């Protein structure tokens, strides 16, 4: 079963990213003038300039009060508070961006760093929507997979919290320094939503298989497992590849909306076809095992 406690669950319901970004925007006044000169000249930003820009966030974390208390209460890597872990994460990202040889390369890496953190956001949300930790354990690092359920939930919570705070500051940096406009942010949001949808389907089906096993319905569990391995996973793998393709388009500034929409529609059509095959199995009176989700389950709509 999922753990993490009511505090983590309540925090998960917050529109954390928007609240953090509001706090970030409120701190953007008073940035040192030299960085704006560099911006006008089109040169890559130096490490000193970028660290000067993020210093305002490091000094006063732009985080809603509930999240800030959770970060000070939580213990992160090396026994330090999550606030310190977040500061290390933001400093490391800033160093990586500063090392890029051109302004365009700095912009691309900043967007890639933002998009890479969608994994933790989608996984944390999914962990609160499923019943069994085993359904999503395979999506964390090999070392974390060995943790007991409660410890793994807590580890995921800390990674999500540090990730969303770092991402929000990087978005503010991108808006101010790298021509990261509202359209680009919507493209990032599309990527995040698509990745979440794919992970939710993958984990949700596995969660249901575990339910069947717990209820002693082993024939059904085996049938759904084979269906997932042979039919669903190949489609999901293609969709995950599509999500990486979308990520690349957003990062390099070459987002082709008609092409992206056509590819998503094509792959969703394959999922709809699989859903129809399951419906046919459920209606077949001669089928030994009926591939169907429980009535009222969100899984019944997984092809949408």
BAPADREN-358522 format. One record per atom (N, C-alpha, C): x, y, z. Coordinates in steps of 0.02 Angstrom, whole numbers, padded with zeros to 5 digits, always signed. Layout:
<sites>
XYZ;...
</sites>
This chain:
<sites>
+00042-00060+00000;+00000+00000+00000;+00044+00062+00000;+00017+00117-00024;+00055+00179-00024;+00061+00206+00046;+00115+00242+00057;+00127+00272+00122;+00139+00345+00114;+00180+00373+00160;+00199+00443+00153;+00159+00488+00199;+00103+00465+00226;+00067+00504+00275;+00022+00557+00245;-00022+00583+00287;-00070+00632+00263;-00037+00697+00242;+00018+00715+00275;+00050+00778+00257;+00072+00777+00184;+00105+00722+00164;+00129+00716+00095;+00070+00716+00047;+00016+00682+00065;-00043+00679+00022;-00073+00748+00013;-00079+00784+00068;-00108+00851+00065;-00063+00897+00022;+00002+00892+00031;+00048+00933-00008;+00043+00917-00082;+00032+00852-00097;+00027+00832-00167;-00032+00866-00201;-00083+00885-00162;-00142+00916-00191;-00132+00990-00206;-00078+01019-00180;-00065+01090-00192;-00045+01100-00265;-00062+01157-00292;-00035+01175-00357;+00035+01203-00345;+00080+01158-00325;+00145+01178-00299;+00185+01218-00349;+00186+01194-00412;+00228+01228-00460;+00206+01300-00471;+00141+01311-00478;+00116+01379-00490;+00129+01423-00429;+00120+01396-00369;+00131+01436-00309;+00205+01454-00302;+00248+01406-00316;+00320+01420-00311;+00340+01472-00362;+00314+01464-00423;+00332+01511-00476;+00308+01581-00460;+00251+01587-00427;+00227+01653-00406;+00277+01684-00358;+00302+01643-00311;+00352+01668-00264;+00416+01687-00299;+00435+01648-00351;+00495+01663-00389;+00488+01730-00424;+00430+01742-00457;+00421+01804-00494;+00424+01865-00448;+00400+01856-00386;+00401+01912-00340;+00471+01931-00319;+00520+01886-00331;+00589+01900-00311;+00633+01925-00369;+00605+01932-00428;+00646+01946-00486;+00668+02019-00493;+00643+02063-00449;+00664+02133-00452;+00733+02141-00420;+00770+02188-00444;+00834+02203-00413;+00892+02160-00436;+00885+02124-00492;+00940+02084-00517;+00995+02130-00543;+01058+02109-00532;+01115+02151-00550;+01114+02171-00624;+01134+02233-00640;+01131+02259-00707;+01177+02222-00757;+01239+02202-00739;+01283+02171-00789;+01252+02113-00827;+01211+02073-00795;+01182+02016-00829;+01135+02038-00885;+01103+02095-00877;+01059+02121-00930;+01100+02148-00988;+01159+02173-00975;+01204+02194-01028;+01225+02134-01070;+01243+02080-01036;+01261+02018-01070;+01203+01993-01112;+01143+01998-01085;+01084+01976-01122;+01076+02016-01186;+01085+02082-01183;+01078+02125-01242;+01131+02109-01294;+01191+02091-01272;+01246+02078-01318;+01242+02008-01348;+01200+01965-01320;+01192+01898-01348;+01246+01849-01330;+01289+01867-01283;+01343+01821-01263;+01316+01769-01214;+01351+01712-01207;+01331+01664-01154;+01343+01696-01086;+01300+01679-01039;+01308+01705-00971;+01365+01670-00935;+01401+01707-00895;+01455+01677-00856;+01426+01644-00794;+01467+01601-00763;+01446+01569-00701;+01430+01620-00647;+01471+01673-00644;+01460+01724-00593;+01393+01759-00605;+01376+01772-00667;+01314+01807-00682;+01253+01763-00665;+01256+01699-00684;+01200+01655-00670;+01192+01642-00595;+01248+01634-00560;+01243+01624-00488;+01218+01687-00453;+01236+01744-00481;+01209+01807-00453;+01134+01809-00462;+01110+01784-00519;+01038+01784-00532;+01000+01739-00484;+01026+01679-00470;+00990+01631-00428;+01002+01644-00353;+01049+01688-00337;+01065+01700-00267;+01004+01724-00228;+00960+01763-00261;+00900+01788-00227;+00855+01730-00205;+00853+01676-00245;+00812+01618-00227;+00845+01578-00172;+00911+01570-00176;+00946+01530-00127;+00942+01561-00057;+00943+01627-00056;+00940+01662+00008;+00872+01657+00040;+00820+01663-00001;+00752+01662+00024;+00710+01616-00021;+00705+01552-00003;+00670+01504-00047;+00600+01527-00065;+00583+01532-00129;+00517+01555-00152;+00466+01498-00149;+00453+01475-00089;+00415+01413-00079;+00355+01427-00034;+00295+01402-00050;+00238+01410-00005;+00253+01384+00065;+00221+01413+00114;+00238+01399+00184;+00234+01324+00200;+00181+01290+00177;+00175+01218+00192;+00234+01179+00165;+00253+01194+00103;+00310+01159+00073;+00375+01176+00108;+00383+01239+00127;+00444+01260+00160;+00453+01223+00226;+00398+01218+00265;+00403+01181+00329;+00419+01108+00316;+00389+01079+00264;+00402+01009+00249;+00476+00999+00230;+00504+01048+00195;+00574+01042+00174;+00622+01048+00233;+00605+01090+00281;+00648+01095+00340;+00640+01035+00386;+00580+01006+00387;+00568+00947+00429;+00597+00884+00398;+00598+00881+00332;+00622+00821+00298;+00698+00815+00300;+00722+00754+00302;+00793+00741+00301;+00811+00714+00233;+00858+00747+00200;+00877+00727+00133;+00944+00691+00132;+00979+00697+00077;+01043+00664+00068;+01094+00690+00118;+01134+00645+00145;+01186+00665+00192;+01160+00689+00259;+01096+00675+00274;+01068+00696+00338;+01054+00770+00343;+01056+00805+00286;+01043+00877+00286;+00970+00890+00271;+00948+00952+00284;+00879+00969+00269;+00868+00970+00194;+00805+00963+00174;+00789+00964+00103;+00801+01032+00072;+00799+01085+00113;+00815+01151+00087;+00887+01153+00063;+00933+01123+00102;+01003+01121+00081;+01011+01077+00019;+00975+01022+00017;+00978+00979-00043;+00953+01016-00104;+00899+01056-00095;+00873+01095-00152;+00924+01147-00173;+00956+01181-00126;+01007+01230-00144;+01063+01198-00183;+01085+01139-00162;+01138+01104-00198;+01115+01087-00269;+01052+01066-00276;+01025+01048-00341;+01024+01109-00388;+01002+01166-00363;+00998+01226-00404;+01068+01251-00422;+01115+01248-00375;+01184+01269-00389;+01215+01225-00442;+01204+01159-00437;+01232+01113-00486;+01204+01126-00556;+01138+01136-00560;+01107+01152-00624;+01134+01216-00653;+01144+01266-00610;+01171+01331-00632;+01242+01322-00660;+01283+01282-00627;+01351+01268-00651;+01350+01235-00720;+01304+01187-00728;+01299+01152-00792;+01279+01199-00849;+01232+01244-00834;+01210+01292-00885;+01266+01341-00902;+01302+01363-00851;+01356+01411-00863;+01412+01382-00905;+01421+01316-00902;+01475+01283-00939;+01461+01277-01014;+01401+01291-01035;+01383+01286-01107;+01418+01341-01146;+01440+01326-01208;+01481+01374-01246;+01444+01431-01279;+01378+01427-01284;+01341+01480-01318;+01275+01493-01283;+01244+01549-01299;+01180+01567-01269;+01127+01515-01289;+01126+01493-01351;+01076+01444-01373;+01086+01378-01337;+01148+01359-01326;+01161+01296-01290;+01140+01302-01217;+01149+01361-01188;+01126+01372-01119;+01050+01367-01115;+01016+01396-01163;+00942+01392-01164;+00919+01320-01171;+00950+01283-01218;+00930+01214-01229;+00939+01172-01166;+00997+01179-01133;+01009+01139-01073;+00961+01158-01017;+00947+01223-01010;+00899+01244-00958;+00832+01210-00968;+00808+01209-01030;+00743+01177-01044;+00747+01102-01032;+00802+01071-01051;+00809+00998-01040;+00809+00983-00965;+00840+01025-00926;+00841+01014-00853;+00771+01022-00824;+00732+01068-00851;+00663+01077-00829;+00622+01015-00846;+00628+00992-00909;+00588+00936-00932;+00609+00870-00898;+00672+00863-00881;+00695+00801-00850;+00663+00791-00781;+00642+00845-00750;+00612+00840-00684;+00538+00821-00687;+00510+00817-00748;+00441+00793-00755;+00434+00721-00732;+00487+00683-00736;+00484+00612-00714;+00463+00608-00642;+00494+00648-00599;+00479+00644-00527;+00409+00671-00513;+00389+00723-00549;+00321+00749-00539;+00268+00698-00557;+00276+00665-00614;+00226+00616-00635;+00227+00555-00589;+00286+00533-00569;+00291+00474-00527;+00262+00487-00457;+00275+00546-00430;+00248+00561-00363;+00172+00562-00365;+00144+00594-00417;+00071+00596-00423;+00042+00525-00429;+00074+00484-00470;+00051+00415-00480;+00055+00376-00416;+00107+00386-00377;+00115+00349-00315;+00058+00362-00266;+00026+00421-00271;-00030+00437-00228;-00096+00411-00255;-00096+00387-00317;-00157+00364-00349;-00162+00288-00353;-00108+00253-00334;-00108+00180-00338;-00104+00150-00269;-00122+00087-00264;-00126+00054-00199;-00061+00018-00180;-00023-00003-00229;+00035-00046-00216;+00100-00013-00238;+00146-00007-00192;+00212+00021-00208;+00247-00022-00261;+00234-00087-00260;+00266-00132-00308;+00248-00114-00380;+00192-00080-00389;+00170-00063-00457;+00215-00010-00489;+00248+00032-00449;+00291+00084-00477;+00363+00080-00454;+00381+00029-00415;+00449+00023-00389;+00501+00021-00446;+00482-00009-00503;+00530-00017-00558;+00549+00050-00590;+00514+00103-00574;+00528+00168-00605;+00578+00210-00566;+00601+00186-00508;+00651+00223-00470;+00719+00192-00482;+00771+00222-00454;+00839+00197-00464;+00848+00128-00432;+00898+00092-00455;+00909+00024-00430;+00922+00024-00355;+00959+00072-00330;+00973+00074-00258;+00910+00086-00218;+00866+00130-00243;+00804+00146-00207;+00755+00088-00208;+00759+00044-00257;+00712-00012-00262;+00717-00060-00203;+00774-00059-00169;+00784-00104-00113;+00753-00078-00048;+00728-00016-00049;+00701+00014+00012;+00634-00017+00030;+00617-00021+00095;+00549-00042+00115;+00498+00009+00089;+00435-00011+00087;+00383+00031+00057;+00381+00102+00086;+00379+00107+00152;+00373+00173+00184;+00434+00217+00168;+00493+00187+00171;+00554+00225+00156;+00556+00246+00083;+00532+00203+00039;+00531+00220-00032;+00483+00277-00046;+00425+00276-00014;+00378+00331-00021;+00409+00396+00002;+00444+00394+00058;+00475+00454+00085;+00530+00479+00039;+00569+00432+00011;+00622+00451-00035;+00594+00484-00097;+00539+00456-00123;+00507+00486-00182;+00481+00555-00166;+00451+00563-00107;+00425+00629-00087;+00480+00681-00086;+00538+00663-00058;+00593+00711-00053;+00620+00729-00123;+00625+00678-00167;+00649+00692-00235;+00601+00738-00272;+00535+00725-00263;+00485+00767-00296;+00490+00839-00271;+00496+00847-00205;+00496+00913-00176;+00556+00954-00199;+00615+00924-00196;+00676+00958-00220;+00670+00972-00294;+00643+00925-00332;+00637+00932-00404;+00591+00989-00424;+00532+00993-00393;+00484+01044-00413;+00509+01114-00395;+00544+01119-00339;+00572+01185-00320;+00628+01206-00367;+00671+01159-00384;+00726+01174-00431;+00698+01193-00499;+00650+01154-00523;+00620+01166-00589;+00588+01235-00592;+00554+01255-00539;+00520+01320-00539;+00569+01377-00544;+00626+01371-00510;+00678+01423-00514;+00709+01424-00584;+00719+01365-00614;+00746+01362-00681;+00698+01393-00732;+00633+01383-00721;+00584+01414-00766;+00588+01490-00761;+00595+01515-00700;+00602+01588-00691;+00665+01614-00726;+00720+01576-00719;+00781+01595-00754;+00771+01595-00830;+00737+01543-00855;+00726+01538-00927;+00683+01595-00953;+00631+01613-00915;+00588+01669-00934;+00627+01734-00938;+00671+01745-00890;+00706+01808-00886;+00765+01813-00934;+00799+01757-00946;+00863+01760-00981;+00865+01725-01048;+00818+01679-01060;+00825+01636-01119;+00764+01635-01165;+00727+01688-01167;+00669+01692-01213;+00623+01632-01206;+00611+01613-01145;+00565+01558-01130;+00496+01588-01120;+00455+01587-01173;+00392+01623-01171;+00334+01577-01150;+00274+01605-01149;+00215+01567-01127;+00203+01506-01172;+00216+01514-01236;+00206+01458-01283;+00254+01400-01266;+00316+01416-01251;+00364+01364-01233;+00344+01330-01168;+00318+01369-01120;+00297+01339-01057;+00238+01292-01068;+00193+01309-01114;+00137+01264-01129;+00162+01200-01162;+00214+01205-01202;+00244+01146-01232;+00273+01100-01178;+00305+01131-01129;+00331+01092-01072;+00275+01058-01033;+00220+01094-01024;+00163+01066-00989;+00132+01008-01028;+00131+01013-01094;+00107+00958-01136;+00150+00896-01126;+00215+00906-01125;+00262+00850-01114;+00249+00818-01046;+00241+00859-00994;+00229+00833-00927;+00165+00793-00923;+00112+00818-00954;+00047+00784-00953;+00050+00718-00991;+00083+00719-01048;+00088+00658-01089;+00128+00604-01052;+00184+00624-01022;+00224+00577-00984;+00185+00548-00925;+00149+00591-00890;+00108+00567-00834;+00056+00516-00859;+00023+00530-00914;-00028+00485-00941;+00001+00416-00955;+00059+00414-00987;+00090+00350-01004;+00110+00311-00941;+00140+00347-00894;+00160+00314-00832;+00099+00289-00793;+00045+00328-00794;-00015+00309-00758;-00046+00245-00786;-00045+00239-00852;-00071+00178-00883;-00028+00118-00864;+00037+00125-00871;+00084+00071-00855;+00076+00049-00782;+00079+00096-00737;+00076+00080-00665;+00006+00057-00646;-00045+00088-00675;-00114+00070-00657;-00131-00001-00675;-00109-00025-00733;-00122-00093-00753;-00085-00142-00707;-00023-00126-00691;+00015-00169-00645;-00018-00170-00576;-00043-00114-00554;-00078-00110-00489;-00139-00156-00489;-00175-00158-00545;-00234-00201-00550;-00214-00275-00550;-00159-00291-00584;-00135-00361-00584;-00120-00384-00512;-00089-00340-00474;-00074-00357-00404;-00138-00367-00364;-00189-00325-00377;-00254-00334-00345;-00282-00403-00359;-00279-00424-00423;-00306-00489-00441;-00268-00545-00406;-00203-00538-00401;-00163-00589-00366;-00181-00592-00293;-00191-00534-00262;-00209-00532-00191;-00277-00565-00178;-00321-00561-00228;-00388-00590-00221;-00390-00664-00242;-00333-00691-00260;-00330-00760-00281;-00356-00774-00351;-00364-00722-00391;-00390-00730-00460;-00329-00735-00507;-00292-00788-00498;-00227-00795-00531;-00233-00803-00607;-00285-00837-00631;-00293-00845-00703;-00304-00777-00736;-00345-00735-00705;-00358-00668-00732;-00295-00626-00729;-00259-00632-00673;-00197-00593-00666;-00147-00612-00720;-00142-00677-00734;-00096-00700-00785;-00117-00675-00854;-00183-00677-00868;-00208-00655-00933;-00195-00580-00944;-00208-00539-00892;-00197-00467-00898;-00121-00453-00904;-00081-00493-00868;-00009-00484-00873;+00017-00498-00943;-00008-00552-00974;+00012-00568-01042;-00012-00515-01091;-00073-00490-01080;-00099-00436-01122;-00054-00375-01117;-00034-00358-01057;+00009-00300-01047;+00077-00310-01081;+00107-00369-01071;+00173-00381-01100;+00171-00384-01176;+00121-00418-01204;+00120-00431-01276;+00086-00376-01317;+00037-00343-01288;-00003-00295-01327;+00007-00223-01305;+00002-00211-01240;+00003-00141-01217;+00073-00112-01214;+00121-00149-01186;+00188-00122-01177;+00221-00099-01242;+00213-00136-01298;+00243-00111-01360;+00215-00042-01381;+00151-00031-01369;+00122+00034-01385;+00149+00087-01337;+00151+00071-01273;+00177+00119-01224;+00250+00136-01238;+00289+00088-01259;+00360+00101-01275;+00366+00150-01333;+00322+00143-01382;+00322+00190-01438;+00301+00260-01414;+00255+00262-01368;+00232+00326-01342;+00286+00359-01298;+00323+00319-01261;+00378+00347-01222;+00431+00375-01268;+00443+00341-01323;+00490+00367-01373;+00464+00433-01401;+00398+00437-01412;+00368+00499-01436;+00376+00555-01385;+00371+00538-01320;+00380+00590-01269;+00451+00616-01269;+00500+00573-01283;+00569+00596-01288;+00579+00639-01351;+00544+00622-01404;+00546+00662-01465;+00516+00731-01452;+00460+00734-01415;+00430+00798-01397;+00478+00839-01354;+00510+00806-01306;+00558+00839-01262;+00613+00872-01303;+00638+00835-01353;+00693+00861-01394;+00669+00921-01435;+00610+00917-01463;+00583+00973-01502;+00576+01036-01459;+00551+01028-01399;+00542+01086-01355;+00610+01116-01337;+00659+01072-01321;+00724+01096-01298;+00762+01134-01352;+00759+01111-01414;+00797+01143-01468;+00758+01199-01501;+00696+01210-01480;+00656+01265-01507;+00628+01250-01576;+00614+01187-01590;+00589+01167-01655;+00523+01128-01648;+00479+01153-01606;+00417+01117-01591;+00369+01122-01649;+00350+01064-01676;+00305+01060-01734;+00238+01033-01709;+00192+01079-01693;+00129+01059-01663;+00089+01011-01707;+00080+01023-01772;+00042+00975-01813;+00073+00905-01813;+00140+00902-01816;+00172+00836-01816;+00164+00802-01749;+00171+00840-01695;+00163+00811-01628;+00092+00786-01618;+00044+00827-01638;-00027+00808-01630;-00043+00746-01671;-00015+00741-01732;-00028+00683-01774;+00001+00620-01744;+00061+00625-01717;+00093+00565-01687;+00056+00542-01625;+00037+00589-01582;-00001+00570-01522;-00067+00538-01542;-00101+00567-01591;-00165+00540-01613;-00157+00469-01641;-00104+00458-01679;-00091+00391-01707;-00082+00339-01652;-00041+00356-01602;-00027+00308-01549;-00087+00299-01503;-00124+00353-01490;-00185+00346-01451;-00235+00301-01486;-00236+00304-01553;-00279+00259-01591;-00263+00186-01578;-00199+00171-01572;-00178+00102-01557;-00203+00081-01488;-00200+00128-01440;-00225+00112-01373;-00301+00101-01375;-00336+00142-01413;-00409+00133-01419;-00425+00065-01449;-00385+00043-01498;-00397-00022-01529;-00387-00078-01478;-00338-00071-01435;-00327-00121-01383;-00386-00122-01334;-00410-00062-01317;-00468-00058-01272;-00528-00093-01302;-00537-00085-01367;-00594-00117-01401;-00586-00193-01401;-00524-00218-01407;-00513-00290-01405;-00530-00318-01336;-00516-00278-01284;-00533-00300-01217;-00609-00301-01207;-00642-00252-01235;-00715-00250-01230;-00745-00310-01265;-00716-00330-01322;-00740-00388-01359;-00730-00452-01318;-00673-00455-01283;-00660-00514-01241;-00711-00519-01185;-00728-00461-01156;-00777-00461-01101;-00845-00484-01125;-00862-00467-01188;-00928-00485-01214;-00931-00556-01243;-00873-00589-01252;-00871-00655-01282;-00890-00708-01230;-00947-00742-01238;-00969-00791-01188;-00924-00852-01186;-00883-00863-01238;-00840-00922-01240;-00770-00909-01214;-00756-00846-01198;-00690-00830-01173;-00680-00859-01103;-00624-00896-01094;-00611-00927-01029;-00595-00873-00977;-00557-00824-00997;-00539-00768-00952;-00556-00703-00988;-00596-00662-00955;-00618-00600-00985;-00571-00543-00964;-00540-00511-01013;-00494-00456-01000;-00534-00392-00990;-00549-00377-00929;-00589-00317-00915;-00569-00288-00847;-00573-00223-00842;-00558-00189-00779;-00620-00189-00735;-00611-00181-00671;-00669-00179-00626;-00716-00121-00644;-00780-00132-00634;-00829-00080-00649;-00815-00017-00609;-00819+00039-00643;-00808+00103-00609;-00735+00123-00601;-00690+00078-00621;-00618+00094-00614;-00597+00144-00667;-00550+00188-00649;-00523+00235-00699;-00487+00197-00754;-00465+00135-00739;-00431+00096-00790;-00476+00080-00849;-00541+00080-00838;-00587+00068-00893;-00581+00121-00948;-00551+00178-00929;-00545+00233-00977;-00472+00246-00996;-00429+00195-00986;-00358+00207-00995;-00340+00224-01067;-00383+00208-01114;-00367+00223-01184;-00383+00294-01203;-00416+00333-01159;-00435+00401-01177;-00375+00447-01180;
</sites>
